[in-house]
Amino acid sequence: YKSLAAAKAAGYVPVTPTGARTVHYINYSVLEGSSPLDPTAIPALMYVNTNHGAVLVAAVFFMTPKAGSTPPQPGGCLTQWHVHTDLCFSGSQVDGNNNGGSCPAGTFNKVTEPMLHVWVASVPGGPLAVEPGGVALVEAADQLPPVSPANGTA
């Protein structure tokens, strides 16, 4: 899904604000029917908006409650599952974070399911690193070749 249009056509929808530097897209039908780490059923994609359009930087896998309680560790300690505890949601959409201690009115905080990013961009920490941070991620995305035709903004 280097092509954002192809991802959208396949059912991926944004769950973080579009136009932001990084945007996560999720395919709910894939999420509901997939098992952890199935490379043929990737539940979420992460794009970085660059000067040459949106660039796919990661596939994101989730450990859903139906999958059990222990995430698979095919890479041993290199398999870095993580959760987010600071996100503010409005329905299933992430509207921001509660860095100030609470979520804005009309939103609520919840802990995400365990997730694993598999980076296609060369990020510090390697292909299974926990999110490397904004600057490092943007720099990694800028090193990837542009998609032709170019993606618009994610």
C-alpha positions as CSV (number, residue, x, y, z in Angstrom):
1,Y,0.0,0.0,0.0
2,K,2.6,2.5,-1.0
3,S,-0.3,4.1,-2.9
4,L,-2.6,5.9,-0.5
5,A,-5.3,5.7,-3.1
6,A,-5.0,1.9,-3.2
7,A,-5.1,1.7,0.6
8,K,-8.3,3.9,0.7
9,A,-9.8,1.7,-2.1
10,A,-9.1,-1.4,0.0
11,G,-11.0,0.1,3.0
12,Y,-8.3,1.8,5.0
13,V,-9.6,5.0,6.8
14,P,-7.7,7.6,8.8
15,V,-8.0,7.2,12.6
16,T,-5.7,10.1,13.4
17,P,-6.1,13.6,12.1
18,T,-5.5,13.9,8.4
19,G,-3.0,16.5,7.3
20,A,-0.8,15.9,10.4
21,R,2.8,14.9,10.0
22,T,2.0,11.3,10.6
23,V,-1.4,9.7,9.9
24,H,-2.6,6.2,10.8
25,Y,-5.1,4.4,8.6
26,I,-7.0,1.3,9.8
27,N,-9.0,-1.3,8.0
28,Y,-11.6,-2.4,10.5
29,S,-12.7,-5.5,8.5
30,V,-9.1,-6.7,8.4
31,L,-8.6,-5.8,12.1
32,E,-11.7,-7.8,13.1
33,G,-10.8,-10.9,11.1
34,S,-7.0,-11.0,11.3
35,S,-4.6,-12.8,13.6
36,P,-1.5,-11.1,15.0
37,L,1.3,-10.7,12.5
38,D,-0.5,-12.1,9.5
39,P,1.4,-10.4,6.6
40,T,-1.5,-10.9,4.3
41,A,-3.9,-9.1,6.6
42,I,-2.3,-5.9,7.8
43,P,-4.9,-4.0,10.0
44,A,-3.2,-0.6,10.0
45,L,-0.8,1.5,7.9
46,M,1.2,4.6,8.9
47,Y,2.0,7.4,6.5
48,V,4.2,10.4,6.9
49,N,3.3,13.6,5.0
50,T,6.5,14.8,3.2
51,N,7.3,17.4,0.7
52,H,6.7,14.8,-2.0
53,G,3.4,13.5,-0.7
54,A,2.4,10.9,1.8
55,V,4.9,8.1,2.2
56,L,4.1,4.7,3.7
57,V,6.5,4.1,6.6
58,A,5.0,1.2,8.6
59,A,2.6,-1.7,8.8
60,V,0.9,-1.8,12.2
61,F,-0.3,-5.0,13.8
62,F,-2.6,-5.3,16.8
63,M,-3.1,-7.8,19.6
64,T,-6.9,-7.8,19.8
65,P,-8.6,-9.4,22.8
66,K,-9.9,-12.3,20.7
67,A,-6.3,-13.2,19.8
68,G,-5.3,-14.0,23.4
69,S,-3.3,-12.3,26.0
70,T,0.3,-12.9,25.0
71,P,1.6,-11.2,21.9
72,P,3.7,-13.4,19.6
73,Q,7.4,-12.8,19.9
74,P,8.9,-14.2,16.6
75,G,11.9,-11.9,17.0
76,G,12.4,-12.5,20.7
77,C,13.3,-9.4,22.5
78,L,13.4,-7.4,19.2
79,T,9.6,-7.8,18.9
80,Q,8.5,-4.6,20.6
81,W,4.8,-4.5,21.3
82,H,3.6,-1.4,23.0
83,V,0.4,0.4,24.0
84,H,-0.5,4.1,24.1
85,T,-2.0,5.4,27.3
86,D,-2.2,9.1,26.4
87,L,-4.6,9.2,23.5
88,C,-7.9,11.1,23.5
89,F,-10.6,9.5,21.4
90,S,-13.9,10.7,19.9
91,G,-15.6,7.4,19.0
92,S,-12.9,5.5,17.2
93,Q,-11.1,8.6,16.0
94,V,-7.9,9.8,17.8
95,D,-8.4,13.5,18.4
96,G,-5.1,14.2,20.2
97,N,-3.5,13.3,23.5
98,N,-3.9,14.1,27.1
99,N,-0.4,15.4,27.8
100,G,-1.9,18.1,29.9
101,G,-3.5,15.5,32.2
102,S,-7.0,15.2,30.8
103,C,-8.7,14.9,27.4
104,P,-10.8,17.8,26.0
105,A,-14.5,17.9,26.5
106,G,-16.3,15.4,24.3
107,T,-13.3,13.0,24.1
108,F,-12.2,10.2,26.4
109,N,-8.9,8.5,27.2
110,K,-8.4,4.8,26.7
111,V,-5.4,2.5,26.6
112,T,-4.9,1.0,23.1
113,E,-4.6,-2.7,22.3
114,P,-0.9,-3.8,22.2
115,M,0.5,-2.9,18.8
116,L,3.6,-3.6,16.8
117,H,5.0,-1.4,14.0
118,V,7.0,-3.0,11.2
119,W,8.9,-0.2,9.7
120,V,9.6,0.0,5.9
121,A,11.5,3.2,6.5
122,S,14.9,2.9,8.1
123,V,14.3,4.2,11.6
124,P,16.6,4.2,14.7
125,G,16.2,0.9,16.6
126,G,15.5,-1.1,13.5
127,P,12.4,-2.5,11.7
128,L,10.6,-3.5,14.9
129,A,11.4,-0.5,17.0
130,V,8.8,1.3,19.1
131,E,7.8,4.6,17.4
132,P,11.1,6.5,16.9
133,G,9.8,10.0,17.4
134,G,8.7,12.7,15.0
135,V,12.0,14.1,13.7
136,A,13.6,10.6,13.2
137,L,10.4,9.4,11.4
138,V,10.2,12.4,9.1
139,E,13.9,12.0,8.2
140,A,13.4,8.3,7.5
141,A,10.4,9.0,5.3
142,D,12.3,11.6,3.4
143,Q,14.9,8.9,2.5
144,L,12.3,6.7,0.8
145,P,11.7,7.1,-2.9
146,P,8.7,9.1,-3.9
147,V,5.7,7.1,-5.1
148,S,4.7,7.5,-8.8
149,P,2.2,8.9,-9.2
150,A,2.7,10.9,-6.0
151,N,0.3,10.5,-3.1
152,G,-1.5,13.5,-2.0
153,T,-1.6,14.4,1.7
154,A,-2.6,11.7,4.0
